Amino acid sequence: MSRVRVHNLFISLDGYSAGTYVTEAEPIGKARVLFGDFDDRVIEDVHRVDEPITADRIFTSTWGQGIGAEIKGRRKFGPQTGPWGDDDWRGWWGDAPPFRTPVVVLTHHERAPLAFDNGTVFHFVNAEPAEALAFARDLADGGDIRLGGGPSTVRQFLQADLVDFLHLATVPVVLGEGESIWPGCSGLEERFDVETLVSASGRTHRLFNRR
């Protein structure tokens, strides 16, 4: 059975992984500070390994290995709410999204799939976590499923006990408000072996592997 994996989920010292709002100019709101010193790179570069190869960068490089499909919440695709409009929004990434696999976008408002030349295909489905996972596995051709966030989506899959691997990167900043993965996840550590490493950047990486 393919695994469900969460990679590079950045979290503040006070437990937040995203801001309280999303706009086209601020895809994760004030939580952008969580990514501010991550080798000055963004998601478009996850398929590259160049100099310097730091501990943080090595963690990034596992993001795409063995992945057959991704599941993400609607706010990870765009800032829109409610029924889809007639604009030409195609996601935050332009004409070359970095995923290169099928991507299942969870939304209450379904629409036709959106395909790109590099193999990325967004599928917009209204489904609970277990149903969405079954759909993603059908698309993944035996590969693992990456759970791409946001924090509310990760939280729902944790609550449903559907996550096999979770990589949290705690950043030494305090946001004061935002979206957290932790509500309703009491006792999570009892289901996982947890390994902790600290990188030179000050990030604390916690790797949760299902027992």
Helices and strands as residue ranges (DSSP letters): E 4-12, G 29-35, G 43-45, H 55-61, E 67-73, G 74-76, E 102-106, E 111-115, E 121-125, H 129-140, E 144-147, H 151-159, E 165-171, G 188-191, E 192-198, E 204-210
